[in-house]
Amino acid sequence: MMTSTATSFVTIRRQFDFRSIEVGRWVTPEERDFAAVRFYQALCDLMTILKSPELLISLRSTLSLQYGIGGRPGVAAHYIPATRQLALAKNAGAGSLAHEWFHAFDHYMGNKAFHDPVKNGFASGAWLDSKKQKQHPLNKCLEHCFRTILLNESGTQPSDQFQCSQQADKKLKLLYYARPEELCARAFEAFVEDSRPSNRFLVSGTVYSDEAKAGLYPRGQHRAAINEAFGNYFQALGKALYREQTQAQ
């Protein structure tokens, strides 16, 4: 890992080969440099947890990052499918990176794992809508992740996390927490936090937050099963990507 004094958004873009990285005009040089170090540490943690090379983190150079640009009131971070941009707010984005990265990954896999997915659709939603899946061993592993997150152990009913999310949406009179892409992103957050990253910039709040207490994150045996499914999938994916890199050299 490079030292913090050498870390900048320029070096992050070069190492991970992001399509672009933009920093807001109201971000001071000190804030920019501090954020770059935290981004770098979090991305290296993510790469270690997923046992995968940099090209996965940037989704083969298709993903862009934004920091401190165009913030929305009350929104710490968001992913924009139309432009494949992951954006974190200047003062409130810490802990949101894993969640938004999985949105980007889920979206990227929409047309990689499925035939004719919905435009700007997520792989998790395509699976729940029973879209035709492309035959590949890695896609079978990803399917197992979605099934484990969204359904109960027997596969006959929504999972506890799904049901708690539906109850939360009913109280709020909206559809947000029970969207498949949101359920899967929160499950991925739990997997990442249970992997004990070195800082809280990547993820936080999947155990003791109000959302966690309300069952919006997986718990108990369900959480353990999801962690195992994600671990197996990303380990297999990482091996395939490292093998691809070796063959290309």
C-alpha positions, 0 to 999 in steps of 0.5 A: 500500500502506498503511503498517505503522503503519496496518496491523491485522487490522481494516484487512485484513478491510475491504480484502480483505473476509474473512468474519471474522478471529480472533486467539488469546487467547494472542497478545500485542498486539505479536505481533498487530500484527507478524503483521498487517503480515506478513499484509498484505504477503503478501496484497498480494504474492499479489494482485500475483502473481495480477494480481487484485483483493481479492475473489479473495484473500477468495474473494468474502468466503467465506474466514475467517482465523485466527491463533494459534487451535487449533494442532495439534501439528506443524502450522504451518497448515491449511485447514478445508473445512467452515468455509472457514477458513485457520488459521496457527499463532502461531509456525510459520505463516510460509511456509505462507500460499500453500499454504493459500490454494490449498487454499481456492481449490481447494475454492472452485472445487469447485462453481464449475467442476464439476457435482455435486462430492463434498461438501467436495471440491476441484476438483483431485480432481474433475478427477482423478476425471473429474467433469463440468466446467462449460463456461467458458473459465476452467475450461478454463484451470484444467483445463490447470493440473491436467493440467500438474501431475498428468500427464506431458507426453503426458498418459499417466502421472502426472507426476514430482512425482506419482510422487515423492509416491507414493514418499514416501507409500509410505515413510510408509505413508499417503496425503498427499503424493500427494493431488491437492489437496496436489500442486496446492497445492505446485505453486502454492507453487512458482509463487508463490515463483518470482514472487519475493514480497517476504517469506517469510511467503507461501511458502518452501522449494520449492527447497532444502528436504528436500521439494524435494530429494525431488521433492515440488515440481515441478522443471525443465521441469515446473515451468516449464510449471506456472508458465506454466499458472498465470500464464495462468490467473490473468491471465485470471481477474484480467482478468475480475474487474477487468472485473466490478468496473468494470461494477458501479461 
